[in-house]
C-alpha cells in the first residue's frame, strides 16, 4: 500500500472512531465489561496509536516541561543531523563512540575497587539509565548510541529531566540501517558482548529484520524529533 492510500485509509478510520466516541456520551453502560476500566484500556491504545502517527510525521513532543524541551533543541538537532548524514553517506564517522555506547548500554559501567563512594553512586545511577535505554525500541536504542558520547549522558553530565526528554524524543524513520551499523553490532556479539544474553536477544529480535551485514537480510531506522 502506497503512502497516499495509507493516509486516506487512516483518515477514514479516525473519522469513524470520532463518530463512535461522540456516540458514547449518550450510551449507558449495561455490562461490567463495558465499564470505565475497559474504556481506559482502549483510551491508552488510541493514545499509543496517536503517538506513533505523530512520530512518523515528525511532530511528536514528549511530555516534558517547556523549558526542558527548549533546552534540548541543540541535542535533538545534533541527533537528527547525525542520522541524516549516516543515511546519506552510508558510513559511520564515529564507529568507536558508537561501539562504546552499545557496550555501556548492555554491559553497564565498570566498577573499580578504587572508585570513591560518590563515583560508585554515579555508576549505579548510570547503570539504571542503561536499563532504561535497553527498554527503548531497538531503532531508538541504536539512534541514541549513534548520537551522544557515552560520557555526555551519564549521571553527573546530563540531568534526569533532559535524559527522560531525549529518550522520549528519539525515533527512526528510514527503511534500513547502513551496512556499517550492522557490522559493528554483529562484531560486538562476537567480542565484548559475547556473554550478554540480552544483547543476543536484541539482535535476534526486530533488529534482525532491519540490519544489513555481509549477506544477512536485515534493515534499520532512526531519528530524533527536533521540531518546535
C-alpha positions in Angstrom: 0.0 0.0 0.0 1.4 3.4 -1.0 1.6 6.4 1.3 -1.4 8.4 -0.1 -3.8 5.4 0.2 -2.5 4.6 3.7 -3.1 8.1 4.8 -6.6 8.1 3.2 -7.5 4.8 4.9 -6.2 6.1 8.2 -8.2 9.3 7.9 -11.4 7.2 7.3 -10.7 5.1 10.3 -10.1 8.1 12.6 -13.3 9.7 11.3 -15.3 6.6 12.2 -13.5 6.5 15.6 -14.5 10.1 16.3 -18.1 9.2 15.5 -18.1 6.2 17.9 -16.6 8.3 20.7 -19.2 11.0 20.2 -21.9 8.3 20.5 -20.5 7.2 23.8 -21.8 10.3 25.5 -25.4 9.1 25.3 -24.7 5.4 25.8 -25.3 3.9 29.2 -23.0 1.1 30.5 -25.1 -2.1 30.7 -22.4 -4.7 31.4 -19.4 -4.7 33.7 -17.1 -5.4 30.7 -18.3 -2.2 29.0 -17.3 0.0 32.0 -14.8 2.8 32.5 -12.0 0.3 33.1 -12.3 -1.0 29.5 -12.5 2.5 28.2 -9.3 3.4 30.0 -7.5 0.5 28.2 -9.0 1.5 24.9 -8.0 5.1 25.5 -4.4 4.1 26.2 -4.3 2.1 22.9 -5.7 5.0 21.0 -3.2 7.3 22.6 -0.3 5.0 21.7 -1.5 5.0 18.1 -1.7 8.8 18.1 1.9 9.0 19.4 3.1 6.6 16.7 1.4 8.8 14.0 3.0 11.9 15.4 6.4 10.3 15.5 6.0 9.3 11.9 5.0 12.8 11.0 7.9 14.3 13.0 5.6 16.3 15.2 5.8 14.3 18.4 6.6 16.2 21.5 7.4 14.3 24.7 5.6 15.2 27.9 8.4 17.3 29.4 8.4 20.8 30.8 8.6 23.5 28.0 11.9 24.8 29.3 13.4 21.4 29.2 12.1 20.8 25.7 13.6 24.1 24.5 16.9 23.4 26.3 17.1 20.0 24.5 16.8 21.6 21.0 20.5 21.6 20.2 20.9 18.0 21.2 17.9 16.9 19.2 19.1 18.8 16.2 22.5 17.2 16.6 21.0 13.8 16.6 18.9 14.5 13.5 21.9 15.8 11.6 24.0 12.8 12.6 21.4 10.2 11.5 20.7 12.1 8.2 24.4 12.1 7.4 24.7 8.4 8.2 21.8 7.5 5.9 23.1 9.8 3.2 26.7 8.7 3.3 26.1 5.1 4.3 29.2 5.4 6.6 29.9 5.5 10.3 32.1 8.5 11.1 32.4 7.8 14.8 32.3 4.0 15.0 34.4 3.9 18.2 31.9 6.1 20.0 29.0 4.0 18.7 30.7 0.8 19.9 31.5 2.2 23.4 27.9 3.3 23.8 26.5 -0.1 22.8 28.9 -1.9 25.2 28.0 0.5 28.0 24.2 0.2 27.5 24.3 -3.6 27.5 27.2 -4.2 29.9 26.8 -1.2 32.2 29.6 0.9 33.7 32.7 -0.8 35.0 33.3 -0.6 38.7 36.7 -0.4 40.4 38.0 -1.0 44.0 39.5 2.4 43.7 36.1 4.2 43.0 35.1 6.7 45.6 31.7 6.4 47.2 30.5 9.3 45.1 31.8 7.6 41.9 30.2 4.3 42.8 26.9 6.1 43.4 27.1 7.8 40.0 27.9 4.5 38.3 25.0 2.8 39.9 22.7 5.6 38.7 24.2 5.3 35.2 23.5 1.6 35.3 19.8 2.4 35.9 19.9 4.7 32.8 21.4 1.8 30.8 18.5 -0.3 31.8 16.1 2.4 30.7 17.8 2.6 27.3 17.5 -1.1 26.9 13.8 -0.7 27.2 13.6 1.5 24.2 12.6 0.2 20.8 15.6 -1.3 19.0 15.8 1.5 16.5 15.6 4.1 19.3 18.4 2.5 21.2 20.7 2.5 18.1 19.9 6.1 17.3 20.8 7.0 20.9 24.1 5.1 20.7 24.9 6.9 17.4 24.0 10.4 18.7 25.6 11.0 22.1 29.0 10.4 23.6 28.9 7.8 26.4 30.2 10.4 28.8 27.6 13.0 27.9 24.5 11.1 29.1 26.0 9.6 32.2 24.6 10.7 35.6 26.5 13.8 36.6 26.8 15.0 33.0 23.1 15.1 31.9 20.2 15.9 34.2 17.3 13.5 34.8 14.7 15.6 33.0 16.9 16.1 30.0 17.7 12.4 29.8 14.0 11.5 30.1 13.0 14.1 27.5 15.6 12.9 24.9 14.8 9.2 25.4 11.1 10.0 24.6 12.0 12.2 21.6 14.3 9.8 19.8 12.8 7.8 16.9 13.8 6.4 13.4 12.0 6.9 10.1 14.4 5.3 7.5 13.7 1.8 6.0 17.1 0.3 6.8 20.3 0.9 8.7 23.5 1.2 6.6 25.7 -1.9 6.4 28.3 -0.3 8.6 25.9 -0.2 11.6 25.2 -3.9 11.3 28.9 -4.8 11.0 29.7 -3.1 14.3 26.7 -4.6 16.1 27.4 -8.2 14.9 31.1 -7.8 15.7 30.3 -6.8 19.3 28.3 -10.0 19.6 31.5 -11.9 18.8 33.7 -9.8 21.1 32.9 -7.6 24.1 29.2 -8.6 24.3 29.5 -12.3 23.5 28.4 -13.2 27.1 25.4 -11.0 27.0 22.2 -13.0 26.6 20.2 -9.7 26.4 22.3 -8.4 23.6 21.9 -11.6 21.6 18.2 -11.4 22.1 18.3 -7.7 20.9 20.0 -8.8 17.6 17.6 -11.7 17.1 14.5 -9.5 17.6 13.3 -6.7 15.4 16.8 -5.6 14.6 17.5 -8.8 12.7 15.0 -7.6 10.1 16.5 -4.1 10.0 20.2 -4.7 9.6 22.3 -5.4 6.6 25.5 -7.2 7.2 27.5 -9.3 4.8 24.7 -11.2 3.2 22.3 -11.1 6.2 18.9 -9.8 5.2 18.4 -7.0 7.7 17.2 -3.4 7.9 17.1 -0.3 10.3 15.6 3.1 11.0 16.2 6.1 13.3 15.9 9.9 14.1 15.0 12.5 16.7 12.2 15.0 16.7 13.7 18.5 16.6 10.6 20.4 15.5 9.1 23.1 17.7 
